[in-house]
Structure formats: structure tokens, C-alpha cells
Amino acid sequence: MRLLIRFAPLACALWCVTTAAQPISTISPPNTEQFARLCAKTADPAECGKKIEAQHLDRAGAVLATIVKRAGNLLAVTVPGEPPFMFEDKLGEAGPNLSFYAYHAPSDSVVLYRAQADKLDFLLVQRGGGVASASTTELPNEPLFNSDGRYFVTIDFCTDGCENRLSVWRFERRGPARERVFSPRTPWTDAGVSWGAPRRLIADYTEGGKNASMNLELSDPRWTVLLP
């Protein structure tokens, strides 16, 4: 990632949001079927990300322009009343290359898809709505938000190069922070997760070549709690 920490005043005249905008609804990420269709004939993860972004811009261009702006290899995430966060794509396979992926209205957060060669991860940009400070947070995988907007979860399991843990993140004043993590005793080779309720997760995983599911309440003692 190359983050140009807040633009110069002259550029701010072009990119900054200086007036109060109408509330924006959540812009959902592509579902599994949409992702597969958009990225089926792409050369690499970076091209996949740009196709996802292009579809969002086509469907919600005028609304989306109040929170993100694209100009060539520059992507700006606006921050109300302040200079935007600026991200620059680097040419070549190594990247990084960032694309708009989703917007979560309750937390006023933009999710960016980041490709670096064959590696894919995500960046969450909290725009500073309400009492929160504007911030950026690197994530190992796509964030999945719960229904009350206070938490999101990431899950990252594979045989090589993954965190191999399930993490619940909580929105704090200074930005998202990992509240609790779960690592199974026997490694999972693959896994997915969904919210069954605002405080309950359903994990589908592969362990020892067998598929299984488990429910994890946030109060479950198997979590390692990082924040009280």
C-alpha cells in the first residue's frame, strides 16, 4: 500500500468534501456468484478489483462520488471537512493496486480491495463519521459486519500464508481494533464465517479433510480476549 497522508491544500479544492452530504446507504460487496462472474476472465487480482469497482461506479456513480473518487491511478476516500485519504496504484504485477469494494453506512467505513501480485487483502477506511476519528486499518480478508454495526469479523485460514485465526473487531473512537481471536487446536485448511445473530458467529471449516460447522457466541470461553 502507498498511502499519501492527506492531500495538499491546492489538491484539496478538487477532492475534499466541504459541505454536508445526504446520508448514504450501505453499498454491499459482490456476492459469491457476482464475484465469480466479474473475475472469471481477469488476468490477475488487480484486474478483478477494477472490474468490481467499475460495476459499483456504473450502478451508484453519483452517490458513490461523495465518498470515493477515481482519477487514473489515484483513488481518494473523502473525509467530511478534511483532506481525503489518497491511494496510488503502482504499475506492474507487484502493485499494490487498490479498488473500491464496499461501503458500510453504520460505521461510515469504506472497504478497499488490495492486490499485490497474487496476494489479496483488504483495507478499511473509517471516514470519521459521528465521534470516531478518520483511520485506516489493514485486514487479512473481507470484513463481515454484524447487524448492529458495532462489530465485524475476518477469517483467514489456508495451508500456507494465512493468519489461521478468526478475529472479531470492534469499532473504537480511534478506529477498529481486534477484540477477540479464535485459533483451533487442529489447523483448519479452509473456513468461512457468517453472523447468526449480533453476538453469534457460524463458522464452516475443513479439518483433517472433513467439513464441519460450529457456533461461537462472543461470550464463548474459547476466545482469546484482547480488549475488555
C-alpha positions in Angstrom: 0.0 0.0 0.0 1.1 3.5 -0.7 -0.9 6.0 1.4 -0.4 9.7 0.6 -1.3 11.0 4.0 -3.8 13.8 3.3 -3.5 15.9 0.2 -2.0 19.4 -0.1 -4.4 22.3 0.2 -4.4 23.0 -3.5 -5.4 19.5 -4.4 -8.0 19.6 -1.6 -10.0 22.0 -3.6 -10.6 19.2 -6.1 -11.0 16.2 -3.7 -12.3 17.4 -0.3 -15.9 17.3 0.8 -16.7 20.7 2.2 -20.4 20.6 2.7 -22.7 18.2 4.5 -23.8 15.4 2.2 -27.1 13.4 2.3 -26.8 10.2 4.2 -25.6 7.3 2.0 -26.9 3.8 2.2 -24.7 0.8 2.5 -23.1 -0.4 -0.8 -22.8 -4.1 -0.5 -19.8 -6.1 -1.8 -20.4 -8.6 -4.6 -21.8 -11.9 -3.5 -20.0 -15.2 -4.4 -21.8 -15.5 -7.7 -21.2 -11.9 -8.7 -17.6 -12.1 -7.8 -17.1 -15.2 -9.9 -18.8 -13.7 -12.9 -16.9 -10.4 -12.7 -13.5 -12.0 -12.2 -13.8 -15.1 -14.3 -11.8 -13.8 -17.3 -9.4 -11.5 -15.5 -5.6 -11.8 -15.7 -4.9 -11.2 -12.0 -6.4 -10.0 -8.7 -5.8 -6.3 -9.6 -7.9 -6.5 -12.8 -10.6 -8.3 -10.8 -10.7 -5.4 -8.3 -11.0 -2.9 -11.0 -14.0 -4.7 -12.5 -15.7 -4.8 -9.2 -15.1 -1.0 -8.7 -16.3 -0.3 -12.3 -19.6 -2.1 -11.6 -20.1 -0.1 -8.4 -19.3 3.2 -10.2 -21.7 2.3 -13.0 -24.6 1.5 -10.6 -24.1 4.2 -8.0 -21.8 6.7 -9.6 -23.3 10.0 -8.4 -23.9 8.7 -4.9 -20.6 6.9 -4.7 -18.7 10.0 -5.8 -19.5 11.6 -2.5 -17.3 9.1 -0.6 -14.7 7.9 -3.2 -13.3 9.4 -6.3 -11.2 7.8 -9.0 -8.8 9.7 -11.3 -6.5 7.4 -13.3 -4.1 5.6 -10.8 -5.3 7.7 -7.8 -8.2 6.7 -5.6 -9.4 9.2 -3.0 -11.6 8.3 0.0 -13.2 11.5 1.2 -13.3 12.7 4.8 -16.0 15.2 5.6 -14.5 18.6 6.3 -10.9 17.4 6.0 -8.4 16.4 3.2 -9.1 12.9 1.8 -7.1 9.7 2.1 -5.2 9.2 -1.2 -4.1 5.8 -2.6 -1.9 5.4 -5.6 -1.8 2.3 -7.8 1.7 1.3 -8.8 2.1 -0.1 -12.3 3.3 -3.7 -12.7 2.3 -7.0 -11.2 3.8 -6.3 -7.8 1.4 -3.4 -7.2 -0.1 -2.5 -4.8 -3.3 -1.8 -6.6 -6.4 -0.7 -4.7 -10.1 -0.7 -5.8 -13.3 0.3 -4.1 -15.1 -2.8 -2.8 -17.9 -1.8 -0.4 -19.3 0.9 1.9 -20.7 0.2 5.4 -23.1 3.0 6.3 -23.5 2.4 10.1 -19.8 2.8 10.7 -19.2 5.2 7.7 -16.4 2.9 6.5 -15.1 2.2 3.0 -13.7 -1.2 2.2 -10.9 -1.3 -0.3 -9.7 -4.4 -2.2 -5.9 -4.5 -2.4 -4.0 -6.7 -4.8 -0.2 -7.2 -4.6 0.9 -9.7 -7.3 -1.1 -12.9 -6.4 -1.7 -11.7 -2.8 -5.1 -10.2 -1.9 -6.1 -8.5 1.3 -8.3 -5.5 2.3 -8.1 -2.1 3.8 -10.9 -0.5 5.9 -11.0 3.3 5.8 -13.2 4.8 8.6 -14.2 8.3 7.4 -14.7 9.7 10.8 -18.4 10.0 11.0 -20.0 10.7 14.4 -17.5 10.6 17.2 -14.9 8.4 15.5 -11.6 9.6 14.1 -10.7 9.0 10.5 -8.4 6.0 10.2 -7.1 3.2 8.0 -6.9 -0.5 9.1 -5.2 -3.3 7.2 -7.3 -6.6 7.2 -6.3 -10.1 6.2 -9.6 -10.8 4.5 -13.0 -9.2 3.7 -14.7 -7.7 6.7 -18.2 -9.1 7.5 -20.3 -6.7 9.6 -22.8 -7.7 12.2 -26.3 -6.3 12.1 -25.9 -3.6 14.8 -22.8 -2.1 13.2 -20.6 -2.4 16.3 -18.5 -5.3 15.1 -17.1 -7.1 12.1 -15.3 -10.4 11.7 -12.4 -11.6 9.5 -11.5 -15.2 8.9 -8.2 -16.2 7.3 -7.4 -19.9 7.0 -5.3 -21.8 4.4 -2.4 -24.2 4.2 0.2 -21.5 3.5 0.5 -17.8 4.1 -2.7 -17.1 6.2 -3.2 -15.8 9.7 -5.1 -19.0 10.6 -7.4 -17.3 13.0 -10.9 -15.9 13.3 -11.0 -12.4 14.6 -13.8 -10.2 15.9 -13.1 -6.4 15.5 -14.8 -3.7 17.5 -15.2 -0.1 16.3 -13.4 2.2 18.7 -13.1 6.0 18.7 -9.6 5.8 17.1 -10.6 3.1 14.6 -11.3 -0.7 14.6 -9.4 -2.9 17.0 -9.3 -6.7 17.4 -11.5 -7.5 20.4 -11.1 -11.3 20.4 -9.5 -14.1 18.3 -10.1 -17.8 18.0 -7.4 -20.3 16.8 -8.5 -24.0 16.6 -6.3 -26.6 18.2 -6.2 -28.6 15.0 -5.4 -26.4 12.0 -8.3 -25.7 9.6 -7.3 -25.9 5.9 -10.2 -23.7 4.8 -13.0 -21.8 6.5 -15.8 -19.4 6.1 -17.9 -17.4 8.6 -21.3 -15.6 8.9 -23.2 -13.9 11.6 -26.1 -16.0 13.0 -27.0 -13.2 15.4 -25.5 -9.9 16.5 -23.3 -11.7 19.1 -23.1 -15.2 17.5 -20.9 -16.5 14.6 -21.3 -19.6 12.5 -18.0 -21.0 11.2 -17.9 -23.5 8.4 -14.5 -25.2 8.2 -12.4 -28.1 6.8 -10.4 -30.0 9.3 -8.5 -33.2 8.5 -10.2 -33.4 5.2 -13.7 -33.3 6.7 -16.2 -30.4 6.6 -17.9 -29.2 9.8 -19.7 -26.2 11.3 -19.6 -24.6 14.8 -21.4 -21.8 16.6 -19.4 -19.3 18.5 -21.1 -16.9 20.9 -18.9 -13.8 21.6 -19.1 -14.9 25.3 -17.7 -18.4 24.5 -14.6 -19.2 26.7 -12.7 -20.5 23.7 -12.0 -17.0 22.5 -8.7 -15.2 23.4 -9.9 -11.8 24.6 -7.6 -8.9 23.6 -9.8 -6.0 24.6 -12.1 -5.9 27.6 
